[in-house]
Amino acid sequence: MSASAPVCDHGAVSTDDSPTRTLSPNTIAVTAGRPVGPGVPLNQPIVLASNYRDTGDYTRTQGTETWVALEDAIGALEGGRALAFSSGMAAAAAAIYALAPKVVVFPSVSYMGVRALLAEYQERGHLELRPVDVTDTAAVAAAAEGADMVWVETPTNPTLDVADLETIGHISRAVGATMVVDSTFATPLLQRPLEHGATIVMHSGTKFIGGHSDLLIGLCVTSDDDVYERLVKARTFQGATPGALEAFLALRGLRTMPLRLEASQRNAATLVDRLRAHRAVAVVNYPGLGAMVSFVMKGGPTAADAVCERVQIIVAATSLGGVETTIERRQKYAGDAHVEPGLLRMSVGIEDINDLWADLSAALR
């Protein structure tokens, strides 16, 4: 994963006296998707409309300028064409609908909502599901034989395992399978799966893109025009359209994502060092990039629950990616029953690091 990956043509700028150059992703996050022209607003306004005068346009089918602005910005960051959906789950469901796989290789440790959706498809006889340890590239290669979709989540939720995207992309192409990558934890700033052969990259924009725990939105991005049109049909037929306010808030959140992510990563790195040295902690999972940390308490679920009950600045809550630090014990959910009972997933926010550690260390005691 690299924050210095090249960006698409949306990021190329030139002047009469300088050659075309590539903009930083941090700059694209601020500049892409803005209205252009004299007298227009600096920021894309909220367009509240279901239909329009003198046209056959209908919002569910044609969208709004607010959606398009967000999609332009995310597409520019990922290097493809983006579509916004009502939630991350809606985006995942649209990817499955659009590609209509029959045999799916899927991470055995991954977001429980998508695993449940695929399991439902399998129970109804629509597809065969092949769970695999996504960090075991050889196992992924073996499972991919005869498959037509390889679904990759990296880093994984909640254990933060990292997959070899480049190699899995080669594997997928070799067997004729599409690769879909859930890149929610990495964000478009740290990982660009389309460059590694992904057919679709998806995000729960509810998380780091929105960044303020106040909206639901999902995004799919592809560089394949045919797949893009199938995603449009999925959104249209399923009615999984984003709200105007949600699209506006997600775009506004995107503008500060580089700063938020930088601050969160800095805090995460410090907390990881201190957690690894703490006598109450058995294992710390952290891939080295991003704002997600998970760790296992030596005292098991009882100790983990006690930490969640005792924190005061850190918020005991589900979901992730906001400016506030949140923590929860994942194994208490039926969909994550397979993870370590004492595992705590922590989404690190932008608070002062000394306040965060004072709060967490007191809870660990």
C-alpha positions as CSV (number, residue, x, y, z in Angstrom):
1,M,0.0,0.0,0.0
2,S,1.3,3.4,-0.9
3,A,0.0,6.9,-0.5
4,S,2.3,8.1,-3.3
5,A,0.6,6.0,-6.0
6,P,0.1,7.8,-9.3
7,V,-3.4,9.2,-9.9
8,C,-5.6,9.2,-13.0
9,D,-5.9,11.9,-15.6
10,H,-8.3,13.8,-13.4
11,G,-5.2,14.7,-11.4
12,A,-3.1,15.9,-14.4
13,V,-2.7,19.6,-14.7
14,S,-0.7,21.8,-17.1
15,T,-0.1,25.5,-17.8
16,D,1.3,27.2,-20.9
17,D,4.8,27.3,-19.4
18,S,4.9,23.9,-17.6
19,P,4.5,20.3,-18.6
20,T,1.6,18.2,-17.5
21,R,2.2,16.9,-14.0
22,T,0.4,14.5,-11.6
23,L,-1.3,15.9,-8.5
24,S,-0.9,14.3,-5.1
25,P,-3.9,12.3,-3.9
26,N,-4.1,14.8,-1.0
27,T,-4.6,17.6,-3.5
28,I,-7.2,15.6,-5.5
29,A,-9.2,14.9,-2.3
30,V,-9.5,18.7,-1.9
31,T,-10.0,19.7,-5.5
32,A,-11.8,17.0,-7.4
33,G,-15.6,17.2,-7.9
34,R,-15.9,21.0,-7.5
35,P,-18.1,23.1,-9.7
36,V,-16.2,24.9,-12.5
37,G,-16.9,28.3,-14.1
38,P,-17.3,31.9,-13.1
39,G,-19.9,32.7,-10.5
40,V,-20.5,29.1,-9.5
41,P,-20.4,28.1,-5.8
42,L,-17.0,27.0,-4.5
43,N,-18.5,23.8,-3.2
44,Q,-21.1,21.5,-4.8
45,P,-24.4,22.4,-3.2
46,I,-27.0,19.9,-1.9
47,V,-29.4,19.2,-4.8
48,L,-32.8,18.1,-3.3
49,A,-34.8,16.9,-6.3
50,S,-36.6,13.8,-7.4
51,N,-37.5,15.0,-10.9
52,Y,-36.8,18.0,-13.2
53,R,-38.7,20.4,-15.5
54,D,-39.0,19.7,-19.2
55,T,-37.0,16.5,-19.1
56,G,-37.6,12.8,-18.5
57,D,-34.9,12.8,-15.9
58,Y,-35.7,11.0,-12.6
59,T,-33.2,11.1,-9.7
60,R,-33.2,7.3,-9.1
61,T,-32.1,6.9,-12.8
62,Q,-30.1,10.0,-13.7
63,G,-28.8,11.0,-10.2
64,T,-28.1,14.5,-9.0
65,E,-25.2,16.9,-9.3
66,T,-24.3,16.2,-5.6
67,W,-23.9,12.5,-6.3
68,V,-21.9,13.2,-9.4
69,A,-19.5,15.5,-7.6
70,L,-18.7,12.8,-5.0
71,E,-18.4,10.2,-7.7
72,D,-16.0,12.3,-9.7
73,A,-13.8,12.9,-6.7
74,I,-13.6,9.2,-5.6
75,G,-13.1,8.1,-9.2
76,A,-10.2,10.5,-9.6
77,L,-8.6,9.1,-6.4
78,E,-9.1,5.5,-7.4
79,G,-8.3,5.8,-11.1
80,G,-11.7,4.8,-12.4
81,R,-15.4,5.6,-12.6
82,A,-17.3,5.7,-9.3
83,L,-20.9,5.2,-8.4
84,A,-22.4,6.1,-5.0
85,F,-24.9,3.8,-3.2
86,S,-27.1,4.1,-0.1
87,S,-24.6,2.2,2.1
88,G,-21.5,0.1,2.0
89,M,-23.7,-3.1,2.0
90,A,-25.6,-1.7,-0.9
91,A,-22.4,-1.2,-2.8
92,A,-21.3,-4.8,-2.0
93,A,-24.7,-6.1,-3.1
94,A,-24.5,-4.2,-6.4
95,A,-21.0,-5.6,-7.1
96,I,-22.4,-9.1,-6.7
97,Y,-25.5,-8.3,-8.8
98,A,-23.4,-6.7,-11.5
99,L,-20.9,-9.5,-11.9
100,A,-23.3,-12.4,-11.1
101,P,-20.7,-14.9,-10.0
102,K,-21.3,-18.6,-9.7
103,V,-18.2,-19.6,-7.7
104,V,-16.7,-17.0,-5.2
105,V,-13.4,-17.2,-3.3
106,F,-13.9,-15.1,-0.2
107,P,-11.8,-14.3,2.9
108,S,-12.9,-16.5,5.9
109,V,-12.0,-13.5,8.2
110,S,-13.7,-10.4,6.8
111,Y,-16.7,-8.1,7.2
112,M,-19.5,-10.2,8.6
113,G,-22.2,-8.4,6.6
114,V,-20.8,-9.3,3.2
115,R,-20.1,-12.9,4.4
116,A,-23.7,-13.2,5.5
117,L,-24.9,-11.9,2.1
118,L,-22.8,-14.4,0.2
119,A,-23.8,-17.2,2.6
120,E,-27.5,-16.3,1.8
121,Y,-26.8,-16.5,-1.9
122,Q,-25.1,-19.9,-1.4
123,E,-28.0,-21.2,0.8
124,R,-30.4,-20.3,-2.0
125,G,-28.3,-22.2,-4.6
126,H,-27.2,-19.1,-6.5
127,L,-23.5,-19.6,-6.0
128,E,-20.7,-21.7,-4.4
129,L,-18.7,-20.0,-1.7
130,R,-15.0,-21.0,-1.1
131,P,-13.7,-19.4,2.2
132,V,-10.0,-19.0,2.3
133,D,-7.3,-17.4,4.4
134,V,-6.6,-14.4,2.2
135,T,-3.1,-14.0,3.5
136,D,-2.2,-17.5,2.2
137,T,-1.7,-16.6,-1.4
138,A,-1.1,-20.3,-2.4
139,A,-4.4,-21.2,-0.8
140,V,-6.1,-18.4,-2.7
141,A,-4.6,-19.7,-6.0
142,A,-5.8,-23.2,-5.3
143,A,-9.3,-22.0,-4.4
144,A,-9.4,-19.7,-7.5
145,E,-9.3,-22.7,-9.9
146,G,-12.7,-22.8,-11.5
147,A,-13.9,-19.7,-9.7
148,D,-15.3,-16.6,-11.5
149,M,-14.9,-14.1,-8.6
150,V,-12.2,-13.5,-6.1
151,W,-13.4,-11.2,-3.3
152,V,-10.5,-9.6,-1.4
153,E,-10.7,-7.6,1.8
154,T,-7.4,-6.0,2.8
155,P,-6.7,-5.2,5.5
156,T,-9.3,-7.6,6.9
157,N,-12.0,-6.8,9.4
158,P,-11.4,-7.2,12.3
159,T,-8.0,-8.9,12.4
160,L,-6.2,-6.5,10.0
161,D,-4.6,-9.2,7.9
162,V,-3.1,-8.0,4.6
163,A,-3.4,-9.7,1.3
164,D,-0.9,-9.6,-1.6
165,L,-3.1,-7.7,-4.0
166,E,-0.7,-7.7,-6.9
167,T,-0.2,-11.5,-6.9
168,I,-3.9,-12.2,-6.3
169,G,-4.7,-9.9,-9.2
170,H,-2.4,-12.0,-11.4
171,I,-4.0,-15.2,-10.1
172,S,-7.5,-13.9,-10.8
173,R,-6.7,-12.9,-14.4
174,A,-5.0,-16.2,-15.1
175,V,-8.1,-18.2,-14.2
176,G,-10.5,-15.7,-15.8
177,A,-12.0,-14.5,-12.5
178,T,-13.0,-11.0,-11.6
179,M,-11.4,-9.5,-8.5
180,V,-13.4,-7.3,-6.2
181,V,-11.6,-5.5,-3.4
182,D,-13.2,-4.1,-0.3
183,S,-10.7,-1.3,0.4
184,T,-12.6,0.5,3.2
185,F,-9.9,0.2,5.8
186,A,-7.1,1.3,3.5
187,T,-9.1,4.2,1.9
188,P,-8.2,5.5,-1.6
189,L,-5.2,7.3,-0.1
190,L,-3.3,4.2,0.9
191,Q,-4.3,1.6,-1.7
192,R,-5.5,1.6,-5.3
193,P,-6.7,-1.9,-6.2
194,L,-7.7,-1.1,-9.8
195,E,-3.9,-0.8,-10.5
196,H,-3.5,-4.4,-9.3
197,G,-6.2,-5.8,-11.6
198,A,-9.4,-5.3,-9.5
199,T,-12.6,-5.2,-11.6
200,I,-14.4,-3.3,-8.8
201,V,-13.1,-1.6,-5.7
202,M,-15.7,-0.8,-3.1
203,H,-15.8,1.4,0.0
204,S,-18.1,1.9,2.9
205,G,-18.0,5.7,2.6
206,T,-19.7,5.7,6.0
207,K,-16.2,5.2,7.5
208,F,-13.1,7.1,6.7
209,I,-14.4,9.0,3.6
210,G,-17.3,10.5,5.6
211,G,-15.2,10.6,8.7
212,H,-17.7,12.0,11.2
213,S,-20.0,9.1,12.1
214,D,-23.0,10.9,10.7
215,L,-23.9,9.3,7.4
216,L,-24.4,6.0,5.5
217,I,-23.0,5.8,2.0
218,G,-21.2,3.2,-0.2
219,L,-19.1,3.5,-3.3
220,C,-18.1,1.2,-6.2
221,V,-15.3,2.1,-8.6
222,T,-14.4,0.4,-11.9
223,S,-12.3,1.1,-15.0
224,D,-14.4,-1.3,-17.1
225,D,-17.2,0.6,-19.0
226,D,-19.4,-2.5,-19.3
227,V,-19.1,-3.2,-15.6
228,Y,-19.9,0.4,-14.8
229,E,-23.1,0.2,-16.8
230,R,-24.1,-3.0,-14.9
231,L,-23.4,-1.2,-11.7
232,V,-25.7,1.6,-12.8
233,K,-28.4,-1.0,-13.5
234,A,-27.9,-2.6,-10.1
235,R,-28.4,0.8,-8.4
236,T,-31.3,1.7,-10.5
237,F,-33.2,-1.6,-10.3
238,Q,-32.4,-2.2,-6.6
239,G,-33.2,1.5,-5.7
240,A,-30.0,1.6,-3.6
241,T,-29.5,5.4,-4.2
242,P,-27.7,7.7,-1.8
243,G,-29.4,10.6,-0.1
244,A,-28.6,14.1,-1.3
245,L,-27.4,15.2,2.2
246,E,-25.4,12.0,2.7
247,A,-23.6,12.6,-0.7
248,F,-22.9,16.2,0.3
249,L,-21.5,15.2,3.7
250,A,-19.4,12.4,2.3
251,L,-17.8,14.8,-0.2
252,R,-17.2,17.4,2.5
253,G,-15.7,14.7,4.7
254,L,-13.4,13.6,1.8
255,R,-11.9,17.1,1.7
256,T,-10.3,16.6,5.2
257,M,-9.6,12.9,4.9
258,P,-5.8,13.3,4.2
259,L,-5.4,15.4,7.4
260,R,-7.6,13.1,9.5
261,L,-6.0,10.0,8.3
262,E,-2.5,11.3,8.9
263,A,-3.4,12.3,12.5
264,S,-5.1,9.0,13.1
265,Q,-2.2,7.0,11.7
266,R,0.2,8.9,13.9
267,N,-1.9,8.2,17.0
268,A,-2.3,4.5,16.0
269,A,1.4,4.0,15.6
270,T,2.0,5.4,19.1
271,L,-0.8,3.3,20.7
272,V,0.5,0.2,19.0
273,D,4.0,0.6,20.5
274,R,2.5,1.1,24.0
275,L,0.0,-1.7,23.7
276,R,2.8,-4.1,22.6
277,A,4.7,-3.3,25.7
278,H,1.7,-3.6,28.1
279,R,1.5,-6.7,30.3
280,A,-2.3,-7.1,29.9
281,V,-2.1,-7.4,26.1
282,A,-1.3,-10.7,24.4
283,V,-1.2,-9.8,20.7
284,V,-1.4,-6.6,18.7
285,N,-2.5,-6.6,15.1
286,Y,-1.4,-3.6,13.0
287,P,-0.3,-3.7,9.4
288,G,1.8,-0.5,9.6
289,L,-0.6,1.8,7.7
290,G,-4.1,3.0,8.5
291,A,-6.0,3.9,11.6
292,M,-7.3,0.5,12.6
293,V,-5.8,-1.5,15.4
294,S,-6.9,-4.7,17.0
295,F,-5.4,-6.4,20.1
296,V,-6.2,-9.4,22.2
297,M,-6.4,-9.2,25.9
298,K,-4.7,-11.9,28.0
299,G,-7.7,-12.0,30.3
300,G,-10.0,-13.0,27.4
301,P,-13.5,-11.7,26.9
302,T,-14.0,-10.7,30.5
303,A,-11.0,-8.4,30.4
304,A,-11.9,-7.1,27.0
305,D,-15.4,-6.2,28.1
306,A,-14.0,-4.5,31.1
307,V,-11.8,-2.3,28.9
308,C,-14.9,-1.2,26.9
309,E,-16.8,-0.5,30.1
310,R,-14.1,1.6,31.6
311,V,-12.9,3.9,28.8
312,Q,-14.2,7.4,29.0
313,I,-12.7,9.4,26.2
314,I,-12.6,6.4,23.8
315,V,-16.1,5.5,22.8
316,A,-17.4,1.9,23.2
317,A,-19.3,1.7,19.8
318,T,-19.5,-0.2,16.6
319,S,-18.5,1.0,13.2
320,L,-15.3,3.0,12.6
321,G,-13.5,5.7,10.7
322,G,-14.7,8.8,12.6
323,V,-12.7,11.5,14.2
324,E,-13.3,9.9,17.5
325,T,-11.6,6.8,18.8
326,T,-14.0,3.8,19.1
327,I,-13.5,0.3,20.5
328,E,-15.5,-2.9,20.7
329,R,-15.1,-6.6,21.4
330,R,-16.0,-8.2,18.0
331,Q,-16.5,-11.8,19.1
332,K,-19.7,-10.9,20.9
333,Y,-21.4,-10.7,17.5
334,A,-22.6,-13.9,16.0
335,G,-21.1,-13.1,12.7
336,D,-17.6,-12.7,14.3
337,A,-17.9,-15.7,16.6
338,H,-14.8,-17.2,14.9
339,V,-12.4,-14.5,16.0
340,E,-10.4,-14.5,19.3
341,P,-12.9,-14.0,22.2
342,G,-10.6,-11.3,23.8
343,L,-10.0,-9.4,20.6
344,L,-10.8,-5.7,20.7
345,R,-11.1,-3.7,17.4
346,M,-10.1,0.0,17.8
347,S,-10.6,2.7,15.2
348,V,-8.1,5.4,16.2
349,G,-9.3,9.0,16.0
350,I,-7.6,12.4,16.1
351,E,-7.7,13.2,19.8
352,D,-4.6,14.2,21.7
353,I,-2.4,11.1,22.0
354,N,-1.6,11.6,25.7
355,D,-5.3,11.8,26.5
356,L,-6.0,8.7,24.5
357,W,-3.3,6.7,26.2
358,A,-4.2,7.9,29.7
359,D,-7.7,6.7,29.1
360,L,-6.8,3.4,27.5
361,S,-4.0,2.5,30.0
362,A,-6.4,3.3,32.9
363,A,-8.9,0.9,31.4
364,L,-6.3,-1.7,30.8
365,R,-5.4,-1.7,34.5
